[in-house]
Amino acid sequence: MENLTISQVSKSFGVTPRMLRHYEKMGLITPIRREGYAYRTYDETAVRRLQQIVILRKLRISLKDISVILDDSKYTATLEILRKSISELDEEINALDVIRSIIKGFAERLEENRLKANFDLLEDKQLIELSETLSLSKNTLKEERSTMSDLNNANETLTKQLPVRIVMLPPFTVASNHVIGKDPEETVGDEIDKFIREKKLYEIKPDSRYFGFNHPNPGILPNDEHGYEVWVTIPDDMEVPAPLTKKHFDGGLFAVLAIKFPEFQYWGELESWVKESPDYDLNYSELGLEIMGGCLEEHLNWVYSSHMGWPENGITNQLDLFMPIKKRGE
């Protein structure tokens, strides 16, 4: 097999270049950097490891546990990880079975009593009594499947239950920094970080927010380069020093999903959620891949952490993915 570029791997496996670079930092995969080449490539060994990572992530195995599994030659630790996962799934399946039983009984009693003159839906004592004992916050697969087709179908089922919020972003003014290169995300925040501290932005505007997006997306520029732009919201009258630029954002309606860095595969699941929604349509920017379709990544607590000098655990590694939408039919 010929070595693949980061763009080729990204397209083949549905994994963003940013996720690939994060996997590299964690030591999960190792690219090849050859003298005279301006970009990294991936050999058969790296691609096979990536295949395993993708499958294990679809099985809801954490990256931390995947790191252990890939380097566990005797599979002792792997068995422990899988058994723990099975135990957690069993607990969730049992909880869902309880809910199913309650709903089924409720439906049967409703069918029997709905024609009674004095029937009150809210007086089903058994339903109230049972539901008060329930506390379930997770979704799960109902059974393990062996094929990728079934596994993907199971993930699609879970996608329909994503905890998506609909958020209207108001207009705001930002200080922007834009970097183009092979790893622009690694340096694009430095100037913004400096700006936040020098301006004491958090003291002036404690509700300041930090957004980022590809500009342009990977695959558009040659030599595996792409761009990334970041915004920090500022007071309208604040001056912005070079190399930062001052911009205005008009706001808009977005479907929003919270993730843990670097689970950017949820971009695809969020898009599927919108496409299947009876109420909303996608509303991508006319500039398309030039600005990631108008999508935004909000790095939560970033401004506060910068203000505090990045203390230990100052950042939660949480992001909100913002996908532009409009009401269906508009």
N, C-alpha and C positions, 0 to 999 in steps of 0.2 A: 504494500500500500504506500502511495506517495504521501509525503508529509503534507498536512493541511494547515492553512493559515487560520488565524483567529476568526476571521470573517466566515470562512468556510465551515469551521467547527460550530460557530454560533448559529448559522443558518441550518445546518444539518441536525443539530440536537435541540434547537429552540432554547439555547442558553445564551444570555447576553454576554458580550465581551467583559462587562464589569464583573459578572459572576465568575467568569473564567479566571480573571485576574485575582479575584478573592480566593478561588480554589488554589491558585498557584501560591499565594501568600500563606495559606494554611498547610501547604505541602501535599495537597491531595493529588495534584497533577504537576508535571514538570515539562515546560516547553523547551524547544531546542532553539538556541540563539547561535547562528553561524556567522563567522566573520565575513563581512561583505554584504550581509543581508540586513535590511533596515527593519525587519519585522520578525516576530517569533513564529515558529511553526510547531506542529504537534505530530509526533510519530505514532505508530500503531499502539505502543504501550500506553501512551498518554490518552489516546482515543478510547482504548478498552477500559481504562480506569474511569474516564468520563462517562462511558456507557453505564458502568456499575453505579456511579454516583447518581445519575439521572433516575435509574430504576429504584435505588434505595430511597431517594427523596420522595418518589411517588408512593412508596410504602410508608411514608411519614417517619422515616428514620432521620434523626438530627445530624447535622454536619459533624458535630463533635463525635457522635457514635460512628459515623461513616469513616472518619479518620482512623478510629480504632479498628474497624472491620477490615479496611483495605491493607493494613499492615499486620494483621493477625494471621500468621501462617498456620498455626495449629487450630484456629477457629474456636478456641476456648472462650475468649472474651466475646466473640461474635455470637455464640450460643446464648450467653447470658443476656446480651442486648436484645436478641430476638425473643427470648423467653419473657423478658420484661415487657416488650412491646405487645406480645400475645396476651399477657396478663392484663395490660391496660385496655386492650381492645375488648377482651372478654367482659371487663367491668362495664365498658360503655355499651356493649351489645346487650348485656343483662338489663342495664338501665333503660335502653330503648325498648326492650321487650316489655318492661313494666309499663312504659308509656303506651305502647301499642295495646296492651291488655286493657288499660284504663279507657282509652279512646274507643276500643271495640265494645266494651261493656256499656259505655255511655251511649254509643250509637244504638245498641240493642234496646236499651231502656227508653231512649228517645222514640224509636220506632213503635214501641209498645204503648207509650203514654201520650204521644203528641196530639192525638185527637180528643183527649180528655178536656173538658171545658175549663177546668181550673188548673191545668198543667202550667208550671212555672219552670222555665229552663234553669234558672238560678237556684232552684231549691233541690237540686240533685245532691243529696247529702253524701252519697258514696263518692261521687266525683270530687266534691269539696274536700272530704276527709282524706282521700288518697292523694290528691294533687298537692296538699299542704306538706306532704312528706317528700316531695320530689325536689331534687336540685341537680340539674344536668346542664353543663355548659359546652360539651364537646359533641362534634359530629364524628361519625366513624363509618368504616366500611362494614357491611353486614357479614362478609365472609372473605377469606383470602382467595385470590384467583392466581392462576399460574401464567397466563398469557398477557402480553403487553396490551392487546386489544381490550381485554376485560379490565385491566388495570386502568387504562385511559378512560374507559366508560365509567368506572367507579369514581375517578377524579372529577369527571364532568358532572356526576351526580352531586358530589360535594360542592362543586362550584356554584350550583343553584342556591346553596344555602350560605354563601359567603356573607359575612356581616358588613355589607356595603352601606355607606351613608351617602345621602344626597346633600351636597353642600353648595351654597351660593357664595363664592368669593367676591368680596366687595372690590371696587377699584382701589389701587394703592400705588405709592411711589416707591421705587427700589434703587439701591446701589447695586450695580451689576458688574460682574467680572466674567470674561469669556476667554477660555484657553483652548488652543488646538494643538494636538500632538498625539502621541501613542498612548499615554496614560493621563489625560488632562484632569481626571477626577482627583488625582493624587496631589495636585498643586493649586487647583483653581480656588480653593478656599483660603489659601494663605493670605492674600491681599484683603479679603473680606474680614478674616480673623483680626488682622492688624487694624483695619478700619473700625471695627466694633470696639476694640479696646481704646484706641486713641480718641474716638469720639464719645466714649462712655455711653454707647448707644442704649445699653440695657437700662441705664438710669434715666435716660431721656424718654425712651420708648420701650417699656418693659413687655409690651405685647408684640414686639418685633418678631418677624418670622423669616425663615430661611428656606428657599426653594432652589431646586436645580433641575436641569434637563439637558439632554444631548443636543448639541448644536454645531455641526450636523450629526446625524446618526452614523454609527459605524457602517462601513461599506460604501459610502458616497465618495470619500476622498481617497487618493492613492496611498500606497505604502502603509496600509492599516492604521492610518491616522483618523481621528474624529475629534469633535469638539464637545466641550461641556461648559455650560453657562450657569452661574449661580446668582441668585438675587437675595438681598436682605432688605426687608421693608424699613423705610425711614420716614421721618417727618417731611412733608412736602417742601419745606423751605430749607432743608439741610443741604449744605454744599458737599460735593463729592469729589475727592482728589483723584487725579490720574494714578494708575491706569484704569480705575473704576469709571463707569459712566452712569449717569442718572437716567432712569427710564420710568414710564408710566404704564401700568397694567390696567386694562379696562374691567377686569373681573369676569365672572361668568359662572355657569352652572356645571358642577362636576360630580361624578360618581367617585367616591373615596373609599379606599381600603387600607387599613393599617397592616404593616408587615414588620418583621424583624429583618434587619440587614443580614445577608444580602439576598433575600428571597424574592428576587426580581422576576422569577417565573410567574408570579401572581399577576403581572401585567396581562399575560394571555388569558388568565382566568377572569380577571376583571373585565376585559373586553368581551369575553363570552357571556358574562353576566349581563352586560348592557345589551348585547345583541338579542338575548333571550327575554329581556324585560318587556312587559306589555305596555310600559309607561314611557320609556326613554329610548332615544336613538343616539348613536355616536355623533359627535359634532367636531370632528378633527379640523385643525387649521388647514387652510388652503396651501400653506407652505409645506405641509406634509412632513417628510422625514428631515427636512431642513431644521425643524425645531421640535422633533419628536411628536409631531401632530398636535402640539399644544398641550401635551400631557406635562404634569409637574410632579416632582418628588420633593415632598416637604420633610426635611430632617428635623425631627422634633427635639426640642430642648437645646438646639445647636447654639443659639444666640446666648442663652443663659450660661452654657458651658464655656463658651468663648470668653464671656465677661468674667467668669470666675477663674480663668486661667487653666481650664481643662483639668479640674481635680479628678482624682481617681473615682471612677463610676459616675463622672459628671455627665456622660452622654449615655442614653439608654439603648442606642442602636435601633431605635424605632423610627420608621418612616411612614408617612401617609402617601399613597399613590393617588394622584388626581387625574381622572380621565374626563375630558370635556364631553358634555352631553347636552341634549335639548329634549324638550317634551315631544313625545311621538306625535307626528303630524304637523309640527311647526315648520 
